[in-house]
Structures are given as structure tokens and as C-alpha cells.
Amino acid sequence: MTQVWFRPYVWMDYRLALLFTLIIPLILLVWTFVQKAEGMQHLLMIYWRVASLLAISMYLMIGGFGVSFISALMSQILIPISLWFWVDINDEIDYYPNSPLKLIFTSWRWATTVYCSLGAIALIPFLGCAFSGTALKTPYCSVWLEAPLLFKDYFHHNSKPAFLGFLGIVTLGIYIIYLSYFVAVKLGKYGRSASH
């Protein structure tokens, strides 16, 4: 494969995504349950629902679907919104006593917001990969598929990329239906308290 100059940055992006969107929030989720910090627990549960779009994007990339670039961009836009949108949860977290958990949780929220915002901006030039099968096969676009294919080799080595991509399409459809229902019905009816 022809080398592209930004390949190390793409791999760095995947490593940062692993840290900020999987490892740290998983540790925080366990910690908030141990500490019985309900506001933080609630926000993390919302976060996991939204962040599942990142996992869906990975499976779409394994299948070689260009729509994965759009879903990845949408996940990086929706994650910061999910972390700050809920005024009642923000107030509950603000009133939580100062502790290492609150400090690390707040630091993670800000770091993830910055990471996802910069990631969304960096992904915009690659949206053309979503609309052209020919472009998707070029090194410019296919460099984004390397990490998902490595993930496939580690965790799904007996599965075909087409099957995993099909699972990605099905779960994307379910995700879109759920998100549409939430925005059109629950959010419209209950506003910012719709998460309860």
C-alpha cells in the first residue's frame, strides 16, 4: 500500500479514541457505581448509548462501507452534546462533593469534548470517502480502514468482513430509528428531562 503522510496521525487518533471513549469511561462507570454517584452514572449511561455509534462505525469500516465516515463524524459530534446537554445532570454533578472521582470525571468530560471536536474537524476532509467507492479504495481513504481491520483480525478472525459490515448496517438502522424516536418524541415531549 502506498504510504500517506498522515498515516501515523490516523493511528494516533484510534489510540486516543480507545483511551478517551472506551477505557477511561469504562473505569469511570465502575467507579461511579462503587461511589454511588448517581448523576455521573446517569450521564455515563447516556454517553454509552451515544458512543455505541463509534463501535457501529468500526464494523461499517470493516465491511468497507463508505457510510462509516459519516457515522464516525456524527458520533464525534453527538458525544460532546451528550456530555453537556442535560442541565439537571450538570447541576447534580456540580453539587457533588469535591473528590478524586469528580475531578477525574470532569477532566475526562473536557478532554473527550476537545478530542471529539478536533476529531470531527479532522474527519471533514475525508467525507468524500463516503460517497465514492473508487475513492474508498485509494490510500487516502483506506488508511482509515487499517485499524478496524486489525481489530477484526484480533477479535473476529473467523468472520468475513462482509458479514461484520452487514451487522454494522443492521445496528446502524436500529440506532437511527432509536435516535429519531428519542429526538422526535421523547425530547420533544419532555425536553432536557427526557433522559430520565
N, C-alpha and C positions, 0 to 999 in steps of 0.2 A: 504494500500500500504506500502511495506517495505520502511523504511527511508533510504536515501542515504546521506552520509556526506556532499556532495556538493550542496544539495538542496537550502540552503539559498543563495549560490553564483549564482545559476541559476536564482532565483527570483530577486536578485540584478542586474543581467545582464539585465533582462527585464525592470526593473525600470530605469536603466541608458539608455537603448535604447529608452524608452519613452521620457526621458528628452533630450538626445542629438540628436535623429533622428526624433523627432516629435514636441515636444513643442517648443524648442529653435528655430529650423529653421522656424517654422510657425510664431513665433513672429518676427524673423528677416525678413521674407518675407514681412510682413505687414509694418515693419519699413522702409525697403528699398524702398517700393513704396511711402510711405509718404515723404521720403527724396529724392526721385527721383535718387537714386544711381544705375544707370543702370548696371554697371559691376557686382555689388553684386546681383542685381535682376537676371541677366542672369545666374550667377553661381548657384544661388538658384533654378532656373527653371531646370537647368541640374541636380542638386542634387536631386530634387523631382522625376524626371524621373527615375534616377538610384535607389533611395531609395524605389521606389514602389515595388522593389523586396522583401524588408522586409515584406511588407503587404501581398504579394503573399505567402511568406514562412509561415506567420501566418495561412493563410487559408489552406495551404497544411498540416500544423501540426494539425489543427482542424480535417481535414479529415483522419488523421493518415497515411499520405504518407511519406515514408522514404526519398523521394527526397527533402523534405523540409530542411533536414540537409545540402544538397549540395547547394540549393538555398540560404539558410541563410549564409553559408560560402561565396558564391560568392558575395552576397550583401555587406558583410563586407570587401571584397577585392575591389569591384568596387567603393564603396562610397569614400574612400580616393583618389583613382585615379581620380574620377570625381571632387574632390575638388581642385586638384593641377595640373591637366594635361594641362589646357588651358593657354598657356603662355600669350596670348594677354589679357585675362581676369585678370590674375595675375598682369600684368603690370598696367592695368586700376585700379585695387583695390589698388595697391601700390601708385599710383599717387593721389588717393582720399585724400582730406584734412583730417588731423587728427581730429577725433571726437569720441564721445562715441560709435556711430554706428560702425565705423571702428575698434575700439578696441575690442568691443564685437564680431563682425563678425570674426575678425582674431582669437580671443581666441576660439570661437566656432569651427572654422576650425581645429585648432591644437588639441583641446580636442576631437573632433569627430574622427580625424585621429588616435590619440592614442587609443581611446576607440575601434574603429573598428579593428585596428591592433591587439590589445590584445584579443579582442573577437574572431577574426579569429583563432588566435593561440590556444585559449581555446577550440574552437569548433572542431579542428582537431581530438582529440582522440575519438570524438563521430561520426565520419563519418561512422563507422561500422554500426550505426543505420540505415543508408540509404540503406544498401544492404541486410538486413535480417529482414524479418517480425517477426521472433521469437525474435531477439534482440530488436526490436522496442517495444515489449510488456514487456520487463524487466524494473525494476525500474531505472536502469542505463540510459536508453534512454527515458522512458516515463515521467521522471521528466521534460523534456523539453517541453512536451505537456500540462502541467498543466496550465500555464499562457494563452496559446492560447484558451484552453477550458473554462477558466474563462472569457476571452474576449467574447467568443461565448455565454456564459450564460448571459452576460450583454447586448450585442448588437444584438444577433441573437437567442434569447431564443426559438423562434418558428421554427427555421430552423434545419434540420437534419445535423449532421457533414458530412455525405457522400455528400450532396448537396453542402455544403460550400467547401469541398475538391475538388469537381468537378469544381466549379468556380475557385479555385486556379489552377487546372491543365490547364484549358482553358486560363486563363490570363497568366500563365507561358509560354504556347505555343506562345501566341501573343508577349509577352516580348522577347522571344528568337528570333522570326522572326524579330522584330524591331531592336534588338541589333545586330543581324547578318547583316542586311541590312546596319545599320549605320557603323559598322566596315568594312565590305567588300566594300561598295560603297562610302558612304559619307566621311568616314575617309580616305579611300584610295585615293580618288579624291581630297579632299580639305585639308587634313592634320589637323593640330591643329586649323584651322579656320572653321572646319566642323560644329561647334556648332551654327554658325550664320545662 
